[in-house]
Amino acid sequence: MPKLYFRHGTMGSAKTLNLLAVAHNYRSQGKRVLCIKPRLDTRFSNQAIVSRAGLSLDADLLVEPDTQLDPAAFADLHCVLVDEAQFLSPAVIEQLRDLTLRPGVPVICYGLRTDFQARLFDGSRRLLELADSIEEVKVTCQFCNRKAVFNMRFVDGRPTRAGEQIVLGGDESYAPACFACYQTRLTEA
């Protein structure tokens, strides 16, 4: 039976690069894949799914919090790939879960588990509740050699815990950090 997968990691852990590789592999085998991203994700492109490594592909579907997915539109697919899944509403996550039953297609979601304050995003929370498989995409801390588990936000080059949950940004705004470096740098700031 097809499954709902949640592959999570910190900023800079190559989640999008992994999604692009999976899409390439399916398509090179002549299989049909649908790539989804939230319309909110305009960081690198309004339409494309873009990795920090510079690779990209156009999203087939941009979703809003109230998007209604028609299962019939997914009937002949071999896989659904979702980028920036943390930004999806719980209602959209539930619809993705349903696609694994009807029409019966695997759905692989990539995204952050937590924000810069170490709090779950709504989409990530629902994925943790509903996914058949939860996998961590690992990367080392930007400041030491330990495993990164936190997303540190910077404003004017200084670490911060203040601000809105969703602020789009890249390497200039976020860094993967282990717990020790996250705590130390925020305390010093």
N, C-alpha and C positions, 0 to 999 in steps of 0.2 A: 504494500500500500504506500502511495506517495506520502512524504512527510513535510512538515514545516520545520525549517532549520533557522536558527539564529546564530550567526557568526559575529561575535562582538569583539571589540578591541579598543584601545585608546586611540587618540589622534596619532596619525603617523604609523599605524601598524600594518598598512598596505591592504586594508579591507577592500577598497575600491579596485585596487590593482588585482586582487584575487577575483572579484566579481568579473572584471574584464577578461581575465584568463579563462574563467569558467564559461563565459559567453562565447569566447573564441573557440574553445574546445567543442562545445555543443554544435556551433555553426559549422566548424570545419568537418564535422561528421554528418552534415546535412540535416541536422535536427533544428526544430523551431524553438526559439527562445524569445520570451517577452521581457524586456528590461523596463523597470519602473523606478521612478524617483519622485519625491515630494516636490510639488511646484515651488514650495518655499526655498528649496536649495538652489540659490542663484549665485553661489560663491564663485564658481569658475565659469559657469554657463547657465543660461536659462533652460536649455533643452538637453545638453549633453551630460553624460556621466563621465567625470574627469578625475583621473588619478593624479597625485602629486608627481608621479614619474612622467607625466605628460601624455599618457595614453588616454583615449576617450572613445566613446561611441554615443550616438544619439539615443536618448531614452525613447522607448516606444509609447510610454504612457506617463503623464504627469498627474499626480493625485493631490487632491485637496482633502481636508479633514472629513468632509461630507461626501466624498466620491462614492458612488454606488458601482461596484464591479459586477458586470454581467457574466455569469459563469459560462454562457455560451461562447463568449469571445475568447475563452481560454481553452476551448475543447480540443483543438488540434496541436496543442503545445507539448513540448517535451520537458520544459522547465520555465519557471518564472523566477527572475532575479530582481531583488529590490535593494537599492542603495539608500543610505541615510535613513534606515528604517526607524531610528529613534524619533524622527520627526512625524511619523505617521500617527494618526489618531487610533485609539483602541478599536473603534468601529471598523476602520480599514484593516487592521491586523486581524480582527475576527473574520472578515470577508476573505482574507488571504488564507486563513486556517480552513475555511469552508471549501476553498478551491482544491484542497488536497483530497477532498471526498467527491465533490462534484464540480468539475469534470474528472478529477483525479490526477492532478499534476503536482509535482514537487515544487515547493516554494522555498527559495533560499534568500533570507534577509540578512543584510550586512548593516551594522551600525554601532554606535556608541552604546555602552551599557549605562554610564552615568555622565552627568554634566561636570562642570568645573567645580561645583560645590559637593561633589561625590553623591549626588541625588539622582535617582532613576528618572529617565525621561518617561513620559506616559507610554509611548510606543514600545520602548524597551521593557517596561514593566509587563505590558500585555504579552509580549513575546516570551519573556521568562515564564509567564504563567501558562502559555499555550503551546510552546514549541516542543516538538518531538525530540529534537537534538539541539543542544546548546554547546557551542564551541568557542573557545577563546582564541583570537588571533593575537599572538604575542609579539611584543617589541620591548627593547630595553629602555630604561629611563634615560632621558636626554642628559642628565647630570651625573649619572654614575653607571654602573654595569648591572644593576638589579632589574628585575622585571617591572615594567611600568603597569600600573593599574589605575592611575588617576590622570585626568586631563587638567593641566594647570593653565589658567587663563592669564594673559598679560594685558595690561593697559599702560601705554607709554613705557613699555619695557619692564614694568614692575608686576610681580604676581598679585592677583587679587581674588577675593571671594565675593566681591560686590558686583551687582549688575543683573540684568535679565538672564533668564536661563538660556535663551536662544540668541546668540550673537554669532553670525557666520564669520568665519575667519580661517586663515591657514597657519603656516608656521610662524608668522609674525604675531599671532594672537594666542596660540596654544602650544603646549609641549607635553609629551608623555612623561609622567613622573612616577617613581616608586613612592611608597608611603613616607619614608624617611625624608626624602628630598622635598616632597609636597609639603609636609608639615614644617620643615626647617625653613624653607624659602618663604612660605606664607607668614610664618612667625617673624622672620627678619624684615619682611616688607611692612 
